Amino acid sequence: MKFTSGLRTLGATWALFLGLWGVSGMAQATFPTKPIRIVIGFPAGGPLDLHARLLADKLQAVLGQPVLIDYKSGAGGTVGAQEVMKAPADGHTIMLANTGVMVINPALYGKLPYGTLRDFVPIARTAMQPLALLVNPKLPVNSLKEFADYARTRPGQINYGSAGNGGISHLVPEMYKNATGLFMVHIPYRGSAPAFTDLMAGQVQFMAESIPQAANYHKQGKVKALAVTGRERSAALPDVPTVIETGLKNFEVVGFYGFLAPAGTPKDVVNQLSEAFKTVLNHPEVRNRMVSQGADPAFLGADEFAKYLAIELPRWAEVVQKSGAKLD
């Protein structure tokens, strides 16, 4: 009698365990249940858009759902960040962001409506991104030194464009100005695409922008790349020297791209997304195209990416402080 009762108890326990396992397994198996929306806080046609499109097709195949790219531009990526921050924390709306959105804006804006590690959960870092220093092709210079000499004799007459106030494309020229003593005028745009348009048209004469798009325009002769900000030359611009090679010692600036989800997104969903990006970045075609465009595939999983951001936040805060840039 007792033996039979024990079997019943054991059976009930196993039934409960299997039932719970089934519910858990079903919950994991049901993500994603609808299209994944990648929000970018800048207009279409910029470097983040290029990066998203490079990953989207393979990501769609891995996750088994369509991947949509949604542009919510404004305030240096802040508008897009707020869109994702307020989205349901179910993994179906995520943000592709750059150095500016993740670690520069918190130091730049006095009243930033989000905190990177408070309102988001990191999913994956996907690329490291040096920048190219560019000029309008009609400018009579063929090296960074020649440009510095040209600009030095025209104080206040050289304009440089950026993707917006306080972003990396703003801070890098400021760092270059500080290193050389040049006086150039900053013209901010709402994203790098309109800034490139005016650089090619000659409305601005100088710009610092991430290499994928810069290399494309350089090869077409629409802009002229004078130097890259990485420690080593870029595979996308092998004939263009580093800024260090031109004589500015220790001038190395490398941005990064990564994906984040709203805070509160379940850990198993974050891990599934992280593994999906890892799979996509391990695909030879994706890696080769990324390298040829000038980006370095540099995957970090969710936990490692969170630690990386915790280090980068104070580092860039110091850069912003030295630049004197501040926005309300």
DOMI-788488 format. One line per 3 residues: their letters; for each residue x, y, z of C-alpha. Coordinates in nm, 4 decimals. Layout:
% DOMI-788488
a = X:Y:Z  ...
***
This chain:
% DOMI-788488
mkf = 0.0000:0.0000:0.0000  0.2741:0.2410:0.0973  0.4728:0.1340:-0.2099
tsg = 0.1766:0.2116:-0.4373  0.1274:0.5499:-0.2675  0.4990:0.6283:-0.3188
lrt = 0.4721:0.5462:-0.6873  0.1735:0.7766:-0.7179  0.3646:1.0571:-0.5454
lga = 0.6689:0.9993:-0.7665  0.4502:0.9924:-1.0742  0.2803:1.3147:-0.9750
twa = 0.6191:1.4798:-0.9181  0.7458:1.3730:-1.2598  0.4219:1.4890:-1.4207
lfl = 0.4609:1.8297:-1.2564  0.8281:1.8495:-1.3612  0.7540:1.7495:-1.7181
glw = 0.4640:1.9920:-1.7297  0.6820:2.2787:-1.6112  0.9595:2.1769:-1.8504
gvs = 0.7067:2.1695:-2.1319  0.5806:2.5177:-2.0508  0.9367:2.6483:-2.0271
gma = 1.0361:2.4729:-2.3476  0.7304:2.6092:-2.5257  0.8092:2.9633:-2.4011
qat = 1.1614:2.9402:-2.5391  1.0447:2.7802:-2.8621  0.7832:3.0493:-2.9289
fpt = 1.0327:3.3358:-2.9584  1.0211:3.5073:-3.1947  0.6495:3.4952:-3.2742
kpi = 0.6459:3.7958:-3.5083  0.8885:4.0121:-3.7093  1.1927:4.1553:-3.5337
riv = 1.2066:4.5350:-3.5581  1.5529:4.6926:-3.5532  1.5272:5.0619:-3.4653
igf = 1.8035:5.2969:-3.5814  1.8128:5.6503:-3.4432  1.9424:5.8022:-3.7675
pag = 1.8130:5.8447:-4.1246  1.8359:5.5735:-4.3886  2.1554:5.5647:-4.5912
gpl = 2.4020:5.6111:-4.3058  2.6631:5.3718:-4.1635  2.4249:5.2103:-3.9127
dlh = 2.1775:5.1429:-4.1908  2.4532:4.9797:-4.3963  2.5514:4.7620:-4.0995
arl = 2.1905:4.6611:-4.0283  2.1286:4.5633:-4.3897  2.4451:4.3551:-4.3950
lad = 2.3190:4.1465:-4.1017  1.9441:4.1459:-4.1626  1.9065:3.8685:-4.4234
klq = 2.1185:3.6157:-4.2358  1.9560:3.7131:-3.9043  1.6158:3.6550:-4.0584
avl = 1.7201:3.3061:-4.1639  1.8526:3.2213:-3.8169  1.5495:3.3525:-3.6259
gqp = 1.2855:3.2343:-3.8725  1.1030:3.5695:-3.8774  1.1246:3.8781:-4.0997
vli = 1.3683:4.1468:-3.9817  1.2485:4.5027:-4.0375  1.4611:4.8176:-4.0135
dyk = 1.2866:5.1234:-3.8703  1.4423:5.4712:-3.8783  1.3616:5.7086:-3.5918
sga = 1.6082:5.9923:-3.6376  1.6701:6.2950:-3.4222  1.8744:6.4338:-3.1324
ggt = 2.1870:6.2278:-3.1986  2.0019:5.8963:-3.1840  1.8049:5.9867:-2.8708
vga = 1.4659:5.9683:-3.0451  1.5328:5.6118:-3.1571  1.6599:5.5126:-2.8143
qev = 1.3407:5.6392:-2.6511  1.1346:5.4432:-2.9023  1.3052:5.1193:-2.8007
mka = 1.3117:5.2041:-2.4297  0.9312:5.2289:-2.4288  0.8737:4.9196:-2.6445
pad = 0.7480:4.5915:-2.4947  1.0381:4.4023:-2.3358  0.9802:4.0858:-2.5363
ght = 1.2768:4.0945:-2.7755  1.0772:4.1835:-3.0845  1.1925:4.5481:-3.0828
iml = 1.5669:4.6040:-3.0478  1.8060:4.8905:-3.1124  2.1154:4.9058:-3.3283
ant = 2.3265:5.1825:-3.1803  2.6740:5.3255:-3.2118  2.9308:5.4739:-2.9757
gvm = 2.7479:5.8055:-2.9727  2.4104:5.6724:-2.8663  2.5456:5.4283:-2.6082
vin = 2.8362:5.6011:-2.4368  2.8750:5.9604:-2.5626  2.5179:6.0863:-2.5236
pal = 2.5060:6.0084:-2.1487  2.7935:6.2532:-2.0979  2.6771:6.5019:-2.3593
ygk = 2.3128:6.5603:-2.2678  2.2322:6.7200:-1.9350  1.8787:6.5785:-1.9400
lpy = 1.9148:6.2540:-2.1324  1.5859:6.0591:-2.1135  1.7594:5.7216:-2.0918
gtl = 2.0455:5.5499:-1.9148  2.2320:5.2985:-2.1277  2.2705:5.0319:-1.8606
rdf = 1.9549:5.1327:-1.6740  1.6971:5.1328:-1.9524  1.8475:4.8742:-2.1870
vpi = 1.9955:4.5289:-2.1697  2.2945:4.4692:-2.4002  2.2510:4.1899:-2.6544
art = 2.5700:4.1852:-2.8605  2.8529:4.4034:-2.9848  2.8879:4.3340:-3.3550
amq = 3.1651:4.5588:-3.4920  3.4516:4.7905:-3.4136  3.4658:5.0891:-3.6416
pla = 3.7557:5.3258:-3.7121  3.6759:5.6486:-3.8935  3.8122:5.8131:-4.2054
llv = 3.9058:6.1817:-4.2246  3.7566:6.3112:-4.5472  3.7620:6.6249:-4.7595
npk = 3.5697:6.7487:-5.0599  3.7570:6.6144:-5.3669  3.7937:6.9615:-5.5181
lpv = 3.9998:7.0799:-5.2231  4.3633:7.1223:-5.3432  4.5106:6.8810:-5.0867
nsl = 4.6234:6.5189:-5.1090  4.7396:6.4469:-4.7545  4.6361:6.5270:-4.4004
kef = 4.9443:6.7486:-4.3602  4.8529:6.9428:-4.6739  4.5003:6.9851:-4.5407
ady = 4.6301:7.1132:-4.2061  4.8500:7.3666:-4.3878  4.5562:7.4694:-4.6097
art = 4.3169:7.5104:-4.3137  4.5751:7.6944:-4.1018  4.5943:7.9750:-4.3574
rpg = 4.2126:7.9999:-4.3644  4.1056:8.0161:-3.9989  3.7274:7.9945:-3.9614
qin = 3.6764:7.9426:-4.3359  3.6779:7.5627:-4.3261  3.3519:7.3950:-4.2248
ygs = 3.3263:7.0381:-4.1089  3.0059:6.8369:-4.1090  2.8924:6.5746:-3.8617
agn = 2.6007:6.3382:-3.8055  2.4915:6.5543:-3.5117  2.6091:6.7483:-3.2100
ggi = 2.8246:6.5472:-2.9716  2.8446:6.2273:-3.1738  3.1723:6.0597:-3.2608
shl = 3.1761:6.2341:-3.6002  3.1665:6.5632:-3.4087  3.4136:6.4740:-3.1346
vpe = 3.6840:6.3284:-3.3625  3.7273:6.6546:-3.5603  3.7306:6.8384:-3.2272
myk = 4.0076:6.6057:-3.1088  4.1900:6.6703:-3.4380  4.1472:7.0469:-3.3951
nat = 4.2892:7.0280:-3.0434  4.5843:6.8216:-3.1643  4.6694:7.0606:-3.4493
glf = 4.5490:7.3995:-3.3273  4.3238:7.4441:-3.6320  4.0135:7.6635:-3.6274
mvh = 3.7265:7.4974:-3.8159  3.3509:7.5596:-3.7902  3.1189:7.2737:-3.6966
ipy = 2.8022:7.2212:-3.9043  2.5824:6.9505:-3.7448  2.3324:6.7480:-3.9500
rgs = 2.0580:6.5013:-3.8669  2.2587:6.1959:-3.9622  2.5635:6.1249:-4.1737
apa = 2.3752:6.0878:-4.5046  2.2841:6.4586:-4.5363  2.6303:6.5532:-4.4079
ftd = 2.7875:6.3438:-4.6852  2.5610:6.5130:-4.9404  2.6893:6.8555:-4.8405
lma = 3.0508:6.7345:-4.8231  3.0260:6.6090:-5.1806  2.8608:6.9352:-5.2849
gqv = 3.1287:7.1442:-5.1142  2.8998:7.3076:-4.8562  3.1333:7.1614:-4.5931
qfm = 3.4958:7.0799:-4.6659  3.5902:6.8249:-4.3981  3.4283:6.5327:-4.2208
aes = 3.5095:6.2335:-4.0023  3.2907:5.9310:-4.0594  3.2989:5.5546:-4.0179
ipq = 3.4800:5.3753:-4.2945  3.2187:5.1583:-4.4750  3.0338:5.4484:-4.6345
aan = 3.3430:5.6691:-4.6507  3.5335:5.4020:-4.8456  3.2468:5.3628:-5.0898
yhk = 3.2322:5.7355:-5.1673  3.6136:5.7598:-5.1776  3.6355:5.4850:-5.4398
qgk = 3.3724:5.6656:-5.6469  3.5743:5.9872:-5.6284  3.2931:6.1713:-5.4485
vka = 3.5099:6.2397:-5.1416  3.8820:6.2150:-5.0715  4.0015:6.0087:-4.7728
lav = 4.3189:6.1536:-4.6179  4.3662:5.9290:-4.3129  4.2008:5.6657:-4.0940
tgr = 4.1767:5.6814:-3.7144  4.2634:5.3192:-3.6315  4.6072:5.2051:-3.5206
ers = 4.6438:5.0070:-3.8428  4.5412:5.0806:-4.1995  4.1954:4.9702:-4.3110
aal = 4.1502:4.6831:-4.5560  3.8818:4.8952:-4.7225  4.1283:5.1842:-4.7730
pdv = 4.4692:5.0149:-4.7902  4.6445:5.3115:-4.9541  4.5205:5.5631:-4.6954
ptv = 4.7587:5.6161:-4.4003  4.6604:5.6220:-4.0360  4.6538:5.9562:-3.8555
iet = 4.9469:5.8261:-3.6494  5.1446:5.7686:-3.9700  5.0904:6.1317:-4.0664
glk = 5.2714:6.2450:-3.7521  5.0043:6.2802:-3.4831  5.1274:6.0343:-3.2212
nfe = 4.8717:5.8301:-3.0256  4.5787:5.9639:-3.2284  4.3635:5.6512:-3.2301
vvg = 3.9829:5.6565:-3.2177  3.7681:5.3491:-3.2817  3.3919:5.3406:-3.2416
fyg = 3.1680:5.0368:-3.2111  2.8228:4.9080:-3.3060  2.5958:4.6920:-3.0989
fla = 2.2401:4.5801:-3.0292  2.0353:4.6414:-2.7160  1.6845:4.5507:-2.5977
pag = 1.4511:4.7258:-2.3529  1.5314:4.6664:-1.9872  1.3368:4.3735:-1.8495
tpk = 1.3672:4.1602:-2.1631  1.3836:3.7951:-2.0442  1.7349:3.6577:-2.0163
dvv = 1.6583:3.3549:-2.2338  1.5336:3.5850:-2.5125  1.8443:3.8060:-2.4838
nql = 2.0656:3.4967:-2.5005  1.8783:3.3650:-2.8038  1.9243:3.6957:-2.9843
sea = 2.2898:3.7098:-2.8800  2.3539:3.3606:-3.0163  2.1745:3.4544:-3.3383
fkt = 2.4096:3.7496:-3.3917  2.7068:3.5279:-3.3112  2.5946:3.2807:-3.5780
vln = 2.5471:3.5583:-3.8333  2.8896:3.7116:-3.7604  3.0549:3.3713:-3.8005
hpe = 2.9214:3.3471:-4.1555  3.2187:3.3902:-4.3948  3.0215:3.6022:-4.6417
vrn = 2.9161:3.8473:-4.3709  3.2668:3.8702:-4.2253  3.4281:3.9206:-4.5650
rmv = 3.1824:4.1911:-4.6660  3.2186:4.3665:-4.3319  3.5991:4.3678:-4.3535
sqg = 3.5927:4.4857:-4.7146  3.3697:4.7733:-4.6063  3.6130:4.8732:-4.3324
adp = 3.4579:4.7318:-4.0154  3.6074:4.4720:-3.7843  3.3690:4.1890:-3.6861
afl = 3.4042:4.2027:-3.3085  3.1355:3.9944:-3.1384  3.0775:4.0218:-2.7669
gad = 2.7934:3.8329:-2.6000  2.5394:3.9959:-2.3706  2.7364:3.9791:-2.0450
efa = 3.0701:4.0731:-2.2025  2.9100:4.3608:-2.3918  2.7604:4.4936:-2.0673
kyl = 3.1062:4.4911:-1.9056  3.2540:4.6625:-2.2115  2.9937:4.9410:-2.1962
aie = 3.0630:4.9918:-1.8251  3.4272:5.0652:-1.9167  3.3515:5.2820:-2.2227
lpr = 3.1001:5.5109:-2.0497  3.3516:5.6887:-1.8201  3.6226:5.6862:-2.0904
wae = 3.4077:5.8805:-2.3373  3.2731:6.1030:-2.0607  3.6289:6.2293:-2.0211
vvq = 3.6574:6.2952:-2.3965  3.3306:6.4911:-2.3950  3.4450:6.6944:-2.0948
ksg = 3.7726:6.7874:-2.2622  3.5902:6.8878:-2.5829  3.3606:7.1223:-2.3938
akl = 3.0584:6.9878:-2.5821  2.7296:6.9987:-2.3906  2.3659:6.9743:-2.4966
d = 2.0401:7.0157:-2.3069
***
